[in-house]
Amino acid sequence: MHGSPYRDGWSEGKLTGILALAILYGMSDLTPELARLSPRQRLDLIEALWESLDDKDVPVTEAQRAELDRRIAGFEQDREQSIPWDQLSGELRQRR
């Protein structure tokens, strides 16, 4: 994904440069600079930061893990009971 443009024409390199500045100057010193970014640019920066994390970097509590497991199990159960879009679409057309 290196060098790919973001929505406002930003490249990953520019975002990496901003991150490097944040490390060098400290986040509190960067607050005025970050405030000058457009909302879209700030969202792109957040996205770049989030995407830079590995799963192991994001702490998950036992309660959160249990909830995720519950939701995954529910998704799998729903998937078993689901019908393909083509079949559903055909049934809906027949009802008209």
C-alpha positions as CSV (number, residue, x, y, z in Angstrom):
1,M,0.0,0.0,0.0
2,H,3.1,2.2,0.1
3,G,2.6,5.4,-1.8
4,S,-1.2,4.9,-2.5
5,P,-3.1,8.1,-2.5
6,Y,-5.7,8.9,0.2
7,R,-9.0,10.8,-0.5
8,D,-7.4,14.3,-0.3
9,G,-4.4,13.3,-2.5
10,W,-2.3,12.4,0.5
11,S,0.2,9.7,0.1
12,E,1.2,7.2,2.7
13,G,4.6,8.8,2.7
14,K,3.1,12.2,3.7
15,L,1.1,10.5,6.5
16,T,4.3,8.7,7.7
17,G,6.1,12.0,7.7
18,I,3.4,13.5,10.0
19,L,3.7,10.5,12.3
20,A,7.5,10.9,12.4
21,L,7.0,14.6,13.4
22,A,4.5,13.5,16.1
23,I,7.2,11.3,17.6
24,L,9.9,13.9,17.3
25,Y,8.0,16.8,18.7
26,G,5.5,15.1,21.0
27,M,1.8,15.0,20.4
28,S,1.0,18.0,22.5
29,D,3.3,20.2,20.3
30,L,1.6,18.9,17.2
31,T,-2.0,19.7,18.3
32,P,-2.1,23.1,16.5
33,E,-0.7,21.4,13.3
34,L,-3.2,18.6,13.5
35,A,-6.0,21.2,13.9
36,R,-5.0,22.7,10.6
37,L,-5.8,19.5,8.8
38,S,-9.1,19.1,7.1
39,P,-11.5,16.6,8.8
40,R,-10.9,14.3,5.8
41,Q,-7.2,14.5,6.3
42,R,-7.5,13.8,10.0
43,L,-9.7,10.8,9.3
44,D,-7.1,9.5,6.8
45,L,-4.5,9.9,9.5
46,I,-6.6,8.0,12.0
47,E,-7.1,5.3,9.3
48,A,-3.4,5.1,8.6
49,L,-2.6,4.8,12.3
50,W,-5.2,2.1,12.8
51,E,-4.1,0.1,9.8
52,S,-0.5,0.2,11.1
53,L,-1.5,-1.9,14.2
54,D,-1.4,-5.6,14.3
55,D,-4.1,-7.6,16.1
56,K,-1.7,-8.2,19.0
57,D,-1.2,-4.5,19.4
58,V,-4.9,-3.9,20.3
59,P,-5.7,-4.9,23.9
60,V,-8.9,-6.8,24.3
61,T,-10.4,-7.6,27.7
62,E,-11.8,-11.0,28.6
63,A,-15.3,-9.5,28.5
64,Q,-14.7,-8.0,25.0
65,R,-13.2,-11.3,23.8
66,A,-16.3,-13.1,25.2
67,E,-18.6,-10.7,23.4
68,L,-16.7,-11.0,20.1
69,D,-16.9,-14.8,20.4
70,R,-20.6,-14.6,21.0
71,R,-21.1,-12.4,18.0
72,I,-19.0,-14.6,15.7
73,A,-21.0,-17.7,16.9
74,G,-24.3,-15.8,16.1
75,F,-23.0,-14.8,12.7
76,E,-22.0,-18.4,11.9
77,Q,-25.4,-19.7,13.1
78,D,-27.2,-17.1,10.9
79,R,-25.0,-18.0,7.9
80,E,-26.1,-21.6,8.2
81,Q,-29.8,-20.5,8.1
82,S,-29.4,-17.9,5.4
83,I,-30.4,-18.3,1.8
84,P,-28.5,-17.0,-1.3
85,W,-29.3,-13.6,-2.7
86,D,-30.4,-15.1,-6.0
87,Q,-32.9,-17.3,-4.3
88,L,-34.3,-14.5,-2.1
89,S,-34.5,-12.1,-5.1
90,G,-36.4,-14.7,-7.1
91,E,-38.9,-15.2,-4.2
92,L,-39.4,-11.5,-3.9
93,R,-40.1,-11.1,-7.6
94,Q,-42.7,-13.9,-7.4
95,R,-44.5,-12.1,-4.7
96,R,-45.1,-8.9,-6.8
